[in-house]
Amino acid sequence: MIQAIVPAAGKGERLGSKVEKPYVLLAGIPLIVRTLKMLESVREIDSIILVVSRKWREKVQKKILERYQLKRVTAVVRGGATRMESVYAGLSSLDSKTRWVLVHDAARPLVRGDEVSRLIQSARRTGAVCPGVIPKDTIKKVDGKNWVRETLNRQELRVILTPQVFRRHILMKAYQRAFTQGYSGTDDASLVERMGIKVKVVEGDRENIKITTPEDLLLAEIILKRRLSQADFFVLP
């Protein structure tokens, strides 16, 4: 059994919106709805756990799930002050039969269903997977005074995206160890790596952008408009 955890408790202060980021509109539809609809289209995913802020815990059922006919969200849990705390809240709510966990940021509404399926298939072979793309820009490593120390080889670098997929016991143990040791990671894979477990990077989609700033939202609208013109995006009610 595969369950998806969608952390959606972030405020999104860098976006400069009056509402919390997951509920910002992208072409008239909340980001979180577009994300959940895409995950619901992936046949390998059995159900979804949505992690929201305390403010949205009570009203998300009618304003989001019922209004947009989201059928496979089986639990809505309260998130924490950080992404790690929110994901762990989702992990603590997994069904006892779940063997695989997929974690996907609510702020990545342009993920494609075929990309998610590829990641799940790869995870079944390796145990831990995340998507990544080669950086387009030159990356330099600098010292504390911003003097260049090294120009890194882009072919050996990856910008890491979500969703990330893991065996349940691997991710649970990684989170428990991180909290015990006071470690704060920037993504789920970094917690798994700390245990000495190899994480496979699968080629990701550059259009699977994370909405963080107003510029990201504009870019997402352009991508979505092109997809809609090509009739390769799902239709929302």
Secondary structure per residue as TSV (DSSP state, phi and psi in degrees):
chain	resnum	aa	ss	phi	psi
A	1	M	-	360.0	134.9
A	2	I	E	-115.3	126.9
A	3	Q	E	-118.6	143.8
A	4	A	E	-102.3	138.3
A	5	I	E	-111.4	126.2
A	6	V	E	-118.0	99.4
A	7	P	E	-71.8	122.0
A	8	A	E	-139.0	40.4
A	9	A	-	-105.1	3.3
A	10	G	-	-74.5	149.2
A	11	K	-	-83.6	-31.2
A	12	G	-	67.7	47.8
A	13	E	G	-61.6	-33.0
A	14	R	G	-69.2	-17.2
A	15	L	G	-78.3	-20.7
A	16	G	T	69.1	29.5
A	17	S	-	-95.2	155.3
A	18	K	S	-79.6	-16.9
A	19	V	S	-114.5	161.8
A	20	E	-	-61.8	145.2
A	21	K	G	-52.1	-42.7
A	22	P	G	-59.6	-19.5
A	23	Y	G	-106.3	6.4
A	24	V	S	-67.4	141.5
A	25	L	E	-82.5	135.2
A	26	L	E	-118.8	107.3
A	27	A	T	53.8	43.3
A	28	G	T	86.4	-3.1
A	29	I	E	-123.7	135.2
A	30	P	E	-56.8	142.6
A	31	L	H	-51.4	-46.4
A	32	I	H	-61.2	-34.1
A	33	V	H	-68.2	-44.6
A	34	R	H	-62.3	-39.6
A	35	T	H	-64.6	-48.3
A	36	L	H	-66.3	-38.7
A	37	K	H	-61.2	-40.3
A	38	M	H	-66.9	-43.7
A	39	L	H	-63.6	-35.9
A	40	E	H	-66.7	-21.8
A	41	S	T	-80.5	-9.6
A	42	V	-	-89.2	113.8
A	43	R	T	-64.9	-25.8
A	44	E	T	-70.9	-21.8
A	45	I	-	-84.8	121.8
A	46	D	-	-80.4	-39.7
A	47	S	E	-161.0	169.5
A	48	I	E	-128.1	136.7
A	49	I	E	-107.2	119.9
A	50	L	E	-100.5	127.6
A	51	V	E	-110.9	118.0
A	52	V	E	-126.4	171.2
A	53	S	-	-73.3	163.2
A	54	R	H	-58.2	-37.5
A	55	K	H	-58.9	-36.1
A	56	W	H	-97.6	-5.8
A	57	R	H	-55.9	-41.9
A	58	E	T	-83.2	-36.5
A	59	K	T	-93.6	-7.0
A	60	V	H	-66.3	-28.4
A	61	Q	I	-59.4	-52.1
A	62	K	I	-82.1	-41.9
A	63	K	I	-74.4	-24.7
A	64	I	I	-119.5	-61.7
A	65	L	I	-65.5	-48.5
A	66	E	I	-74.9	-43.6
A	67	R	T	-60.5	-39.8
A	68	Y	T	-103.6	13.6
A	69	Q	T	55.3	49.6
A	70	L	-	-89.7	113.5
A	71	K	-	-99.3	-20.3
A	72	R	S	-105.0	9.9
A	73	V	E	-85.2	106.8
A	74	T	E	-97.2	-10.2
A	75	A	E	-151.7	139.7
A	76	V	E	-122.5	114.7
A	77	V	E	-119.6	157.5
A	78	R	E	-81.2	131.3
A	79	G	-	-86.0	-178.1
A	80	G	-	-110.8	-166.6
A	81	A	S	-76.2	-20.8
A	82	T	S	-126.6	166.2
A	83	R	H	-61.8	-41.0
A	84	M	H	-58.9	-43.8
A	85	E	H	-64.5	-36.8
A	86	S	H	-68.6	-44.5
A	87	V	H	-63.3	-40.0
A	88	Y	H	-65.1	-34.6
A	89	A	H	-61.8	-38.2
A	90	G	H	-67.8	-41.8
A	91	L	H	-60.5	-36.8
A	92	S	T	-71.5	-12.0
A	93	S	T	-107.4	9.6
A	94	L	-	-65.0	148.8
A	95	D	-	-66.7	146.8
A	96	S	T	-62.6	-22.4
A	97	K	T	-87.4	-7.3
A	98	T	-	-69.4	130.7
A	99	R	-	-115.1	-21.8
A	100	W	E	-127.1	141.6
A	101	V	E	-125.7	130.6
A	102	L	E	-113.8	127.4
A	103	V	E	-114.4	124.5
A	104	H	-	-136.1	132.1
A	105	D	-	-67.5	134.5
A	106	A	T	-61.5	-25.8
A	107	A	T	-84.6	14.1
A	108	R	-	-117.8	74.9
A	109	P	T	-79.5	-6.6
A	110	L	T	-100.8	11.3
A	111	V	-	-62.0	143.8
A	112	R	-	-98.7	147.8
A	113	G	H	-61.1	-38.2
A	114	D	H	-68.1	-31.3
A	115	E	H	-66.3	-42.3
A	116	V	H	-61.6	-43.9
A	117	S	H	-62.5	-41.0
A	118	R	H	-61.8	-40.5
A	119	L	H	-65.7	-41.2
A	120	I	H	-63.8	-43.4
A	121	Q	H	-62.3	-41.1
A	122	S	H	-67.4	-39.1
A	123	A	H	-62.6	-35.2
A	124	R	H	-65.3	-23.5
A	125	R	H	-90.4	-29.7
A	126	T	H	-115.2	-25.1
A	127	G	S	97.9	-24.5
A	128	A	E	-154.6	123.6
A	129	V	E	-142.3	144.9
A	130	C	E	-143.4	151.9
A	131	P	E	-87.6	149.6
A	132	G	E	-152.4	154.5
A	133	V	E	-128.3	148.9
A	134	I	-	-69.7	132.9
A	135	P	-	-58.3	142.2
A	136	K	S	-84.4	-26.3
A	137	D	S	-97.8	160.6
A	138	T	-	-70.7	134.0
A	139	I	-	-112.7	126.4
A	140	K	E	-118.2	141.0
A	141	K	E	-94.6	130.7
A	142	V	E	-120.9	165.1
A	143	D	-	-92.5	-171.3
A	144	G	T	-64.9	-16.8
A	145	K	T	-109.1	15.5
A	146	N	-	68.3	22.7
A	147	W	-	-83.1	136.8
A	148	V	E	-65.9	127.4
A	149	R	E	-99.7	-33.6
A	150	E	E	-164.4	143.2
A	151	T	E	-98.4	118.3
A	152	L	-	-81.9	150.4
A	153	N	-	-79.8	113.0
A	154	R	G	-59.7	-28.6
A	155	Q	G	-67.3	-16.9
A	156	E	G	-101.9	5.4
A	157	L	-	-115.9	152.0
A	158	R	-	-141.1	137.5
A	159	V	E	-87.1	120.2
A	160	I	E	-91.8	136.1
A	161	L	-	-115.4	-172.7
A	162	T	S	-127.8	160.5
A	163	P	-	-79.6	155.4
A	164	Q	E	-119.3	141.1
A	165	V	E	-126.0	135.7
A	166	F	E	-144.2	156.8
A	167	R	E	-63.2	141.0
A	168	R	H	-55.4	-49.1
A	169	H	H	-66.0	-29.5
A	170	I	H	-66.9	-50.5
A	171	L	H	-68.0	-39.4
A	172	M	H	-61.8	-46.0
A	173	K	H	-64.5	-38.5
A	174	A	H	-62.8	-42.2
A	175	Y	H	-68.5	-43.2
A	176	Q	H	-61.8	-41.2
A	177	R	H	-67.1	-41.2
A	178	A	H	-61.3	-44.5
A	179	F	H	-66.0	-40.0
A	180	T	H	-62.6	-38.5
A	181	Q	H	-92.4	0.5
A	182	G	T	69.9	27.5
A	183	Y	-	-92.4	137.4
A	184	S	-	-118.5	113.8
A	185	G	-	-99.0	159.6
A	186	T	S	-88.9	-14.4
A	187	D	S	-153.4	173.4
A	188	D	H	-68.3	-38.5
A	189	A	H	-61.1	-34.7
A	190	S	H	-62.9	-31.6
A	191	L	H	-71.2	-38.1
A	192	V	H	-68.9	-40.7
A	193	E	H	-58.7	-35.9
A	194	R	T	-62.9	-20.0
A	195	M	T	-89.4	2.7
A	196	G	T	83.4	13.8
A	197	I	-	-94.4	130.7
A	198	K	-	-72.3	138.4
A	199	V	-	-115.9	124.4
A	200	K	E	-82.7	131.5
A	201	V	E	-98.9	122.6
A	202	V	E	-105.0	142.0
A	203	E	E	-56.6	126.4
A	204	G	-	-98.3	-175.9
A	205	D	-	-108.6	123.5
A	206	R	T	-62.8	-21.9
A	207	E	T	-79.5	-8.8
A	208	N	-	-81.0	63.6
A	209	I	-	-83.5	156.2
A	210	K	-	-98.0	129.3
A	211	I	-	-81.1	107.8
A	212	T	-	-122.9	-39.1
A	213	T	S	-121.6	167.0
A	214	P	H	-57.6	-32.5
A	215	E	H	-65.4	-36.5
A	216	D	H	-63.0	-39.7
A	217	L	H	-65.2	-40.2
A	218	L	H	-63.8	-42.8
A	219	L	H	-64.1	-41.3
A	220	A	H	-61.2	-38.7
A	221	E	H	-64.6	-37.8
A	222	I	H	-65.8	-45.4
A	223	I	H	-62.1	-44.8
A	224	L	H	-63.8	-41.4
A	225	K	H	-61.4	-41.6
A	226	R	H	-65.0	-42.7
A	227	R	H	-62.5	-43.0
A	228	L	H	-63.3	-35.8
A	229	S	H	-68.1	-24.9
A	230	Q	T	-94.5	0.4
A	231	A	T	57.3	38.5
A	232	D	-	-116.8	19.5
A	233	F	S	-119.4	151.0
A	234	F	-	-67.6	157.4
A	235	V	-	-100.2	127.9
A	236	L	-	-97.4	148.5
A	237	P	-	-71.5	360.0
